[in-house]
């Protein structure tokens, strides 16, 4: 299993989770874990997904219209790289 971490931040508005989750479903990517909160009107979400069969660059590109339309920051990173960067 190839896991990735997706972070989504931006001004809180209706439909952020739906748009991101729908795009992942269209790409046949399973959400393994998710957390979200709103801090002073700023939406923040972290997701761990299973990228098996998907290329991270293609997934990143697929999020571009959502970034632009909803004015969001969406960042993807493979979990193995994330874990290595945060290992003491």
C-alpha positions as CSV (number, residue, x, y, z in Angstrom):
1,X,0.0,0.0,0.0
2,X,1.3,3.4,-1.0
3,X,0.0,6.0,1.5
4,X,0.0,9.8,1.0
5,X,-0.9,12.7,3.3
6,X,-3.2,15.4,1.8
7,X,-3.5,18.7,3.6
8,X,-6.2,21.2,2.6
9,X,-6.4,24.7,4.0
10,X,-8.4,27.8,3.1
11,X,-11.3,30.0,4.0
12,X,-14.2,27.9,5.3
13,X,-16.9,27.5,2.7
14,X,-19.6,24.9,2.0
15,X,-18.6,21.8,0.0
16,X,-14.8,21.6,0.6
17,X,-14.9,18.0,2.0
18,X,-17.4,16.9,-0.7
19,X,-15.3,18.3,-3.6
20,X,-12.0,16.8,-2.3
21,X,-13.6,13.4,-1.4
22,X,-15.5,13.3,-4.8
23,X,-12.3,13.9,-6.7
24,X,-10.5,11.2,-4.8
25,X,-13.4,8.8,-5.5
26,X,-13.2,9.7,-9.2
27,X,-9.5,8.8,-9.1
28,X,-10.3,5.5,-7.3
29,X,-8.3,6.6,-4.2
30,X,-9.5,5.4,-0.8
31,X,-9.5,7.7,2.2
32,X,-7.9,5.8,5.1
33,X,-8.2,8.5,7.8
34,X,-9.4,12.1,7.9
35,X,-9.6,14.9,10.4
36,X,-10.8,18.5,9.9
37,X,-11.4,21.6,11.9
38,X,-12.2,25.2,11.5
39,X,-9.9,27.7,13.2
40,X,-11.3,31.3,13.2
41,X,-13.0,30.8,9.8
42,X,-10.0,28.9,8.3
43,X,-10.8,25.4,7.2
44,X,-8.1,22.8,7.9
45,X,-8.2,19.1,6.8
46,X,-5.7,16.3,6.9
47,X,-6.3,13.0,5.1
48,X,-4.3,9.8,4.8
49,X,-5.1,8.1,1.5
50,X,-4.2,4.9,-0.3
51,X,-2.5,5.9,-3.6
52,X,-2.0,2.3,-5.0
53,X,-2.4,2.5,-8.7
54,X,-2.2,6.3,-8.8
55,X,0.6,8.7,-9.6
56,X,1.0,11.5,-7.1
57,X,1.7,14.0,-9.9
58,X,-1.5,13.1,-11.7
59,X,-3.5,13.4,-8.4
60,X,-1.9,16.7,-7.7
61,X,-2.8,18.0,-11.2
62,X,-6.4,16.7,-10.7
63,X,-6.8,19.0,-7.7
64,X,-5.8,22.1,-9.6
65,X,-9.3,23.1,-10.6
66,X,-10.5,22.7,-7.0
67,X,-7.6,24.8,-5.8
68,X,-8.5,27.6,-8.2
69,X,-12.3,27.5,-7.9
70,X,-12.4,27.3,-4.1
71,X,-9.1,29.3,-3.4
72,X,-7.6,26.4,-1.4
73,X,-4.1,25.2,-0.6
74,X,-4.0,21.4,-1.3
75,X,-0.7,19.7,-0.7
76,X,0.1,16.0,-1.3
77,X,3.1,14.1,0.1
78,X,3.9,10.4,0.2
79,X,3.7,9.1,3.8
80,X,7.1,7.4,3.6
81,X,8.7,10.8,2.8
82,X,6.6,12.6,5.5
83,X,7.6,10.0,8.1
84,X,11.3,10.2,7.1
85,X,11.3,14.0,7.4
86,X,9.8,13.9,10.9
87,X,11.9,11.1,12.3
88,X,14.2,12.2,15.1
